[in-house]
Every structure is written in C-alpha cells, then in structure tokens.
Amino acid sequence: MKSARCLVAWCIAMLAVVQAASRHDDDDDRPCGFPAIYNFGDSNSDTGATSAAFFPRAWPSGETFFHEPAGRTCDGRLIIDFIAEKLKLPYLDAYLDSIATGFETGANFATGGSTIRQQNESFLFASPFSLDVQLAQFINFKARTSGRLKFFSTAIKFKKPISRKELPNPKDFAKALYTIDIGQNDLSAGFRKLSHQQLLAAILDILTVFALQIQNLYNLTGARTFWIHNTGPIGCLPSTLINLPSPPPSAITLDEYGCVKEQNDMAKEFNKQLMEKVAQLRTQLPLAAITYVDVHAAKMDLIANSSSHGFVDPRKICCGYFRNGSLIVGCGRQLLVNGIALFGGSCEDPASHISWDGVHYTEAANRWIADRIIDGSLSDPPVSITRACRLKMSI
C-alpha cells in the first residue's frame, strides 16, 4: 500500500515537471513582441532619408499605397514596411527626416546609395552614409534619447518641447529587432571600378567591415536580435539589361533568364561569404540571435517564374518614359525634347510589374518577397521573424 502511494506521488511529481517544462517550451515559442525596429541599409529599405537629405522623391512614387511621394523609391511599400506590419509596429521614420517624425517604436538609418565600405565617389553614385556612419548616427541617437547627453535638460530651451512619448524607452533598445539590408551598392561600385578578380578579392574585406559593424552594434549599443538580408540577383536588374546591345558583347554572358551571369555569380559569392561571416558572428557574439535571410532566393524565384506568379516579363520597367524600348526619361523626371516636355510616369498597372524604375521593386513585388521571407522558410535558422529573438534557434 505504501509503495502504491509512493508511486502515485512520484507520478504526480513527474506530471508537474512535464507541465512545467511544457509551459517553459510554450514561453520559448511565444512571439518576441519586439517593441521597436532599427533598420540599416540602402535604398531597398530607405523610407525617407534620401528625400530629406538630398532631393525629395517625386510623383508617381508612392502612388499605389501612400497616394503621394513618401520618401520611398517605389510606388508604395517596401519590404521593411511589410516587416513592420507583421510585427504590428508603425512604419519606420527616417532618422534624417526632422519633419513630423516619431521614434518611439524605432528609426530607420538606411539611405539610398549606401554601402558597407566608404566609397570615394560623389553622392550621385554612392551615399556618404555608409554603414559605419549609420551606426554612428544610431549610437548618437541612442545616447541622446536615453538622456545621457542631457539633451533634454533645462539648459537647452526648445520653442516646442519634445515629448518623451515621441522617443524610445531606453529599455527597449536591447529588446528591439535590428534589420540590415546592405551590400548591393558595394557590388555595383565594384562592377564600375574593379576587374572581376579585384572585386572577387574585395568581398572578404567588405564583409570584414560588415562584421565589425555588427560587433559594434552588439558591444556598444546592446543590440541582441539581428535580421540580416543577403543581396539580390543584381544581374537581373532591368536598368542593366536595358542598356545592353543585342547581341551582348562577348565579355558578357546571359543566363537562361536573360540576366548577366557574371554579376549574378558575384552576388552568389557575396552571399556565400556573408552566410559564413554570420556563422562566425554567432560564435563571437554568444548572446546574439542572428538570422541570415535569403532574399536572393525569393527574388530569383519571382524573376524566374514571373508569369506563374502573376507578373509580366521581369525586364519590363513600370516607371519612366520609353521610346522604341529605350528609356528616355527616368521615373518621376521631366525632360524637354524638341520643345516637348516628356515626363517619366508610371505604367497602367504597377501591380503586374516586378521592377518599378529599373533598380527597385514595385510594392506588389515587395509584398510577394516579404511574404516568403517573413515566415523563416528562406532563413538560417528557419525561424519566423516574430520569433527571431529565440537564441536557442540560432545556435
């Protein structure tokens, strides 16, 4: 009888242990509940920095969703906008935009033309806001909004005091999601200035600089959750293909999809080394949850199977003025030709196009890509963005 009671007691105790473990597992599987997003990158995720710093985006940019130019090189939303929607957070305001901004749920440091390595070029070709500068801006932003520089002290007299509600909670920086989408312009600059072998050799240095900035984010700001996009199939950009003579010169090989093979191969090599660098960062930053996101695979699937996904030929550009298949006036620009004003307007149905202006994607394409990366099926580790903070899943 006594042994039976002991057995019952043991079973009850074990059941409690199992239930506790189950509750712990459930806790680990809960959405992260990110309070904020901090984004770094180039025009693929720029939500207004270039417009604020240099020149405003012109109509018809923004026509599909915002119904006016909204700082994005697109007819509507970008991938970063769909990420914010998924996390139930507001769209990110650009750090460089001082008009009507709110940073309580994050900020965007991405700027069109930005690179990982600083480029010795005019801002017409490369942004001065390279990744290290964006990180410096973020460190300054964090310090000022956290009050360490006494930015809001009574010694500084504001005509309109800034509400604390418009600024992030200092505790949220460690809990935020840090998204990075950059590298495409480093390769584009390399295609302009370097030989194939020189650019191939430069990738290691580019990614060494990239890894250093991730380490700085981790060590200097307390960032812990990183969502890192690789670079897309650059050789498939219509802006490149539209200027190629037919047939192309012997030095250029087109693949089965009509893309420049050499450029796509370089992007693949960049992504391969980026993935290896991310693996190294996981060992160097033991408290970081780092997700490598294969945006290239999503974009390549969309381009290779455009018709089956409901899109027109991926080489077609929606926005701009064309004559005999040649781009005469860029998207949103005007040009006087023989006394006639020509305007680079948009196509009749942007939702059917992949390319907005030859370099950037339409909102419809961005939504399609976002739907395929947010769930984690193209990520390493294969974790949804809502659970990207789970450290055990990235070891």
GIZIPE-V66879 format. One record per residue. N is the residue number from 0. RES is the residue in one letter. PHI is phi in radians with two decimals (999 if undefined). Layout:
n	res	phi
N	RES	PHI
N	RES	PHI
//
This chain:
n	res	phi
0	M	999
1	K	-1.09
2	S	-1.15
3	A	-1.15
4	R	-1.12
5	C	-1.10
6	L	-1.11
7	V	-1.11
8	A	-1.08
9	W	-1.09
10	C	-1.09
11	I	-1.11
12	A	-1.12
13	M	-1.15
14	L	-1.09
15	A	-1.10
16	V	-1.10
17	V	-1.10
18	Q	-1.13
19	A	-1.13
20	A	-1.12
21	S	-1.10
22	R	-1.11
23	H	-1.13
24	D	-1.11
25	D	-1.08
26	D	-1.07
27	D	-1.15
28	D	-1.66
29	R	-1.22
30	P	-0.99
31	C	-1.21
32	G	1.13
33	F	-1.01
34	P	-1.43
35	A	-2.80
36	I	-2.19
37	Y	-2.11
38	N	-1.97
39	F	-2.28
40	G	2.88
41	D	-2.08
42	S	-1.15
43	N	-1.10
44	S	-2.35
45	D	-1.33
46	T	-1.84
47	G	2.62
48	A	-1.16
49	T	-1.12
50	S	-1.05
51	A	-1.36
52	A	-1.50
53	F	-2.19
54	F	-2.58
55	P	-1.27
56	R	-1.13
57	A	-1.91
58	W	-1.01
59	P	-1.69
60	S	-0.97
61	G	1.49
62	E	-1.12
63	T	-1.28
64	F	-1.93
65	F	-1.45
66	H	1.13
67	E	-2.94
68	P	-0.99
69	A	-2.21
70	G	1.43
71	R	-1.83
72	T	-1.52
73	C	-3.06
74	D	-1.41
75	G	-2.87
76	R	-1.53
77	L	-1.76
78	I	-1.01
79	I	-1.11
80	D	-1.19
81	F	-1.23
82	I	-1.11
83	A	-1.06
84	E	-1.06
85	K	-1.07
86	L	-1.54
87	K	1.03
88	L	-2.09
89	P	-1.15
90	Y	-1.07
91	L	-1.34
92	D	-1.48
93	A	-1.29
94	Y	-1.01
95	L	-1.38
96	D	-1.63
97	S	-1.59
98	I	-1.72
99	A	0.89
100	T	-1.91
101	G	-2.42
102	F	-2.00
103	E	-1.17
104	T	-2.06
105	G	2.19
106	A	-2.70
107	N	-2.01
108	F	-1.81
109	A	-1.17
110	T	-2.41
111	G	-0.95
112	G	1.49
113	S	-1.21
114	T	-2.27
115	I	-1.29
116	R	-1.59
117	Q	-1.11
118	Q	-1.91
119	N	-1.55
120	E	-2.47
121	S	-1.12
122	F	-1.15
123	L	-1.18
124	F	-1.89
125	A	-2.54
126	S	-1.23
127	P	-1.27
128	F	-1.66
129	S	-1.19
130	L	-1.03
131	D	-1.15
132	V	-1.21
133	Q	-1.05
134	L	-1.15
135	A	-1.08
136	Q	-1.09
137	F	-1.15
138	I	-1.05
139	N	-1.13
140	F	-1.03
141	K	-1.11
142	A	-1.14
143	R	-1.22
144	T	-1.32
145	S	-1.51
146	G	1.52
147	R	-1.21
148	L	-1.68
149	K	0.97
150	F	-1.08
151	F	-1.83
152	S	-1.27
153	T	-1.22
154	A	-1.19
155	I	-1.81
156	K	-1.74
157	F	-1.71
158	K	-1.16
159	K	-2.26
160	P	-0.99
161	I	-1.44
162	S	-1.28
163	R	-1.07
164	K	-1.17
165	E	-1.48
166	L	-2.05
167	P	-1.23
168	N	-1.26
169	P	-0.91
170	K	-1.24
171	D	-1.38
172	F	-1.06
173	A	-1.27
174	K	-1.67
175	A	-1.32
176	L	-1.69
177	Y	-1.93
178	T	-1.83
179	I	-2.34
180	D	-2.40
181	I	-2.72
182	G	2.31
183	Q	-1.05
184	N	-1.29
185	D	-1.11
186	L	-1.23
187	S	-1.08
188	A	-1.12
189	G	-1.12
190	F	-1.10
191	R	-1.36
192	K	-2.01
193	L	-2.11
194	S	-1.30
195	H	-1.01
196	Q	-1.20
197	Q	-1.14
198	L	-1.19
199	L	-1.02
200	A	-1.25
201	A	-1.36
202	I	-1.01
203	L	-1.04
204	D	-1.19
205	I	-1.00
206	L	-1.36
207	T	-1.15
208	V	-1.12
209	F	-1.02
210	A	-1.08
211	L	-1.07
212	Q	-1.21
213	I	-1.15
214	Q	-1.08
215	N	-1.14
216	L	-1.03
217	Y	-1.17
218	N	-1.41
219	L	-1.65
220	T	-2.15
221	G	1.44
222	A	-1.08
223	R	-2.28
224	T	-2.03
225	F	-2.09
226	W	-2.15
227	I	-1.94
228	H	-1.50
229	N	-1.48
230	T	-1.73
231	G	-1.45
232	P	-1.30
233	I	-1.05
234	G	-1.18
235	C	-1.74
236	L	-1.15
237	P	-1.03
238	S	-1.07
239	T	-1.38
240	L	-1.26
241	I	-1.20
242	N	-1.64
243	L	-1.36
244	P	-1.20
245	S	-2.08
246	P	-1.29
247	P	-1.18
248	P	-1.06
249	S	-1.07
250	A	-1.30
251	I	-1.98
252	T	-1.93
253	L	-1.70
254	D	-1.49
255	E	-1.14
256	Y	-1.77
257	G	1.41
258	C	-1.69
259	V	-1.28
260	K	-1.09
261	E	-1.05
262	Q	-1.25
263	N	-1.16
264	D	-1.09
265	M	-1.17
266	A	-1.10
267	K	-1.12
268	E	-1.14
269	F	-1.00
270	N	-1.16
271	K	-1.06
272	Q	-1.25
273	L	-1.11
274	M	-1.08
275	E	-1.13
276	K	-1.17
277	V	-1.10
278	A	-1.08
279	Q	-1.15
280	L	-1.09
281	R	-1.10
282	T	-1.39
283	Q	-1.42
284	L	-2.09
285	P	-1.11
286	L	-1.70
287	A	-1.61
288	A	-1.83
289	I	-2.04
290	T	-1.92
291	Y	-1.66
292	V	-1.94
293	D	-1.51
294	V	-1.13
295	H	-0.98
296	A	-1.09
297	A	-1.14
298	K	-1.15
299	M	-1.18
300	D	-1.09
301	L	-1.09
302	I	-1.24
303	A	-1.19
304	N	-2.17
305	S	-1.00
306	S	-1.14
307	S	-1.24
308	H	-1.64
309	G	1.58
310	F	-2.02
311	V	-1.38
312	D	-0.83
313	P	-1.12
314	R	-1.44
315	K	-1.36
316	I	-1.80
317	C	-1.35
318	C	-1.88
319	G	2.52
320	Y	-1.87
321	F	-2.04
322	R	-2.48
323	N	0.95
324	G	1.42
325	S	-1.81
326	L	-1.37
327	I	-1.69
328	V	-2.28
329	G	-1.20
330	C	-0.99
331	G	1.34
332	R	-1.85
333	Q	-2.16
334	L	-2.56
335	L	-1.64
336	V	-2.13
337	N	0.93
338	G	1.38
339	I	-1.89
340	A	-1.42
341	L	-1.86
342	F	-2.13
343	G	-1.46
344	G	-1.55
345	S	-1.68
346	C	-1.29
347	E	-1.17
348	D	-2.35
349	P	-0.99
350	A	-1.15
351	S	-1.63
352	H	-1.82
353	I	-1.53
354	S	-1.65
355	W	-1.40
356	D	-2.22
357	G	1.79
358	V	-2.09
359	H	-1.82
360	Y	-1.59
361	T	-1.31
362	E	-1.05
363	A	-1.06
364	A	-1.20
365	N	-1.07
366	R	-1.12
367	W	-1.04
368	I	-1.16
369	A	-1.03
370	D	-1.04
371	R	-1.68
372	I	-1.92
373	I	-1.14
374	D	-1.37
375	G	1.54
376	S	-1.18
377	L	-1.96
378	S	-1.97
379	D	-2.22
380	P	-1.27
381	P	-1.33
382	V	-2.11
383	S	-1.10
384	I	-1.09
385	T	-1.24
386	R	-2.14
387	A	-1.19
388	C	-1.41
389	R	-1.26
390	L	-1.04
391	K	-1.11
392	M	-1.48
393	S	-1.98
394	I	-1.83
//
